[in-house]
Amino acid sequence: MEKDVPHYLGELLIWEIEDYLRARTARPERARVARIKVPSRSAAEAVAADLEAGGSFYAAARQALARGVAMPDDLFGVVTRDEHPEVFEAVPGTTLPPKPEGEHYLIIRLVAFES
């Protein structure tokens, strides 16, 4: 049996919107994210350009590691509102612009809010 791709994508979008709206009323303190850690602003801009060109976040992370511009780090993690307040203003599925963190840059994609 073949999946109805438009219907599946519609369900995914509804799930993301419901998650976002629930987070607006419940004000979660934690969020699950995917992240790419890079050593410099130029590396962060290169990865961000790949993402803006329509590439998948996970493919961009894999390519950045293969090119040696991403630093070994956990791809998935949990962040708190105190650590990254900007994540809590986004809709699940959103990739945020590169953000300096110490001597490195992080590119974060919001996966879901935790309740």
N, C-alpha and C positions, 0 to 999 in steps of 0.2 A: 504494500500500500504506500502510495506516494504522499508526502506531507503537503498540505496546502500552505506554501511558504508565506503568502501575504497574510493569511489568517494567523499563522504562528507569529509573524512579526507584529501584527496588531495586538495580539495577546501580550507579547513582551513589552510593548510600549505602554499598554494599560497597566501592567504590573509595575513598571518603573514610575509611572505617574502616581499610582496608588501609594507606592513606597514613599515618594517625595511628599505627598499630601499628609500621610500618616506622620512623617517626620516633622512637618510643620506644626502639628498639634501636640505631638508627644515630646518634642525637643530631645531627641536622642543625644547621648554624650559620646557615643562610639560609632564609627563607620568602618566598613570593610572597604579596602582600596587595593588597587594594583598600582605599582610604582616602578619608575625607572630612575635610578640614581646615576648621575653623570658628574664628571670632575670639573667641567668648565661651562661657562655661558655659551661658547660656540658649539660645544657638543649638545647642550640642551636645545639650542636653536635648530641644530640639524635634525634631532629627533622630532622636535615639534613640527618642523617642515614636512617630515615624512608623514606625520599624523594628519596634518592639514591637507596633504595630497590625497587623503582618503584611505591611508593604510590602517590596518588593525593595530590596536595598542600592543597586543601580544607579539605580533610580527615585528613591530618596531623595536620592542624590547629585545627580541631574539637577534635582529639585525644589528642593533647597537652593541650587544655583547660580542657578536661575531666580528664586528669592525674594531672592537677594543675601545669604544667610546663610553660604554656603560660600565659601571663598577659592580662587582659581585654584591648582591644584596638580595633579600627576599623579595620576590615579585609581588607577593600578596602579604597584606598586613592589616592591622587594625590601628586606626588613629583616633585620638580624642578631640573633642571640641577645643580644648586648651591648646593642643599641639598645632592643629590646622583648622581654625575657625572657618576659613573660606570653603572647605569641603562641605560644610553643613548648609551652605547657601546654594549648593549645586543640586542638580537633578541626577539621580543614578544613571550611569552611562556617560556622564560628562567627563571629558579630559580637561584638567585645569592647565593653565600656562605654567611654564617652568618657574620654580620658586627657589631662591637661594636658601640653603640650609647648611649653616656652618661654612665649610670650604667647598661644598658641593652644591649641586642643583638637583631638585626632585621634580619629576613630572608625575602627577598623580591622576588616576582615573577612579572616580567614585563607583564602586560596585553596588553597595547597598548600605542602608543604615541598620544598626543593630538596636533592638529594643531592650 
